[in-house]
Amino acid sequence: MSVNFCGVELAHEVVNASGTFDPLAARRTFGEVAFTDFPFSAHVTKTITVAARQGNRPPRLWEAPTSLINSIGLPNKGIDRWLEEDYPELRKLPVPLIVNVMGFDTDELLKLVGVVTGLEDVVAIELNVSCPNVETGTIIGSDPDECARTVDAVRGLTTLPLIVKLTPNATDPAAVAIAASEAGADAISMINTLRGLALDPATLEPWLGGGTGGVSGPGVRAVALAQTASVCAAVSIPIIGMGGVDSGASANEFLAVGATLVAVGTASFTDPMAGSRIAGELAGLRQL
Ligand SMILES: Cc1cc2nc3c(=O)[nH]c(=O)nc-3n(C[C@H](O)[C@H](O)[C@H](O)COP(=O)(O)O)c2cc1C
């Protein structure tokens, strides 16, 4: 079931969604098998920023009947320590790496893309433009012009495929995708989480330390599918569809509306091997 994504041959269509599968933590818990039987056809890293971040104060997760609301806040060790400690280990994975980065301003993004582009085994860079841009106060991924300016700023720095990860919290994600594509993006990934609020049942105050959070899981799938279908119809670059994929059948829906790859996020929290299971179920559907 191999698939060509931006010139890279992948064993199947299922990759992990950024921030939802940590191969190093999986190896600590399950042993070497977490690497040798890696469940995805490529590994997408959690978002890396220039400086280390603690993330938001707890609590950071709220489980709802069909979804998860997180307020993680991009905790990560920062690019320098990632390069020193994580990258040498992640290179040992049997699959290629896609590195997800976010800059709080253009200079940060230039630094991140400049560093990542020189790394062996990295086959693409995913730009997380679904977070606040402190320069203009807007979410880059919700504003077509801002998104185009961001892609344009880094396009010349790398020959690696640039994947732009869109937010669903936008009036017209297809307009943002068109702007990203025209500015030189090679692919779009979508959706990031939907803004949501969970209240503590006892106090009716926000439960999450960060106030609001991002909703993911099967409960967002219909929204993700509609947005993915509209973006697939609007641009000719490949799309990585995600949002609530938890089975071969639901992955197949994203492929049916035009996605080239499918990413699995929240499903990996209840089943660390969800990626392989879903890839197997997809292959089974093809044989029917
Ligand atoms: C706990 C958690 C952490 C996440 N961290 C990131 C992140 O670091 N960078 C990013 O681009 N998306 C992040 N996401 C969003 C996912 O990559 C994905 O876009 C979203 O969860 C929808 O897919 P799903 O419904 O399969 O989880 C995170 C999602 C969750 C639930």
The ligand as an ORCA input file, in Angstrom:
! r2SCAN-3c Opt
* xyz 0 1
  C      -2.521     16.147     23.438
  C      -2.382     16.766     22.067
  C      -1.208     17.448     21.740
  C      -1.066     18.024     20.472
  N       0.099     18.666     20.159
  C       0.249     19.197     18.921
  C       1.473     19.816     18.558
  O       2.445     19.875     19.311
  N       1.564     20.347     17.306
  C       0.528     20.282     16.394
  O       0.686     20.764     15.267
  N      -0.633     19.665     16.713
  C      -0.792     19.137     17.947
  N      -1.959     18.496     18.267
  C      -3.039     18.392     17.267
  C      -2.987     17.041     16.551
  O      -1.791     16.905     15.826
  C      -4.188     16.890     15.580
  O      -4.133     17.947     14.640
  C      -5.551     16.925     16.288
  O      -5.484     16.312     17.549
  C      -6.660     16.260     15.462
  O      -6.421     14.878     15.273
  P      -7.068     13.727     16.228
  O      -8.532     14.038     16.359
  O      -6.784     12.426     15.534
  O      -6.377     13.827     17.560
  C      -2.118     17.919     19.525
  C      -3.288     17.222     19.875
  C      -3.431     16.646     21.126
  C      -4.699     15.897     21.452
*
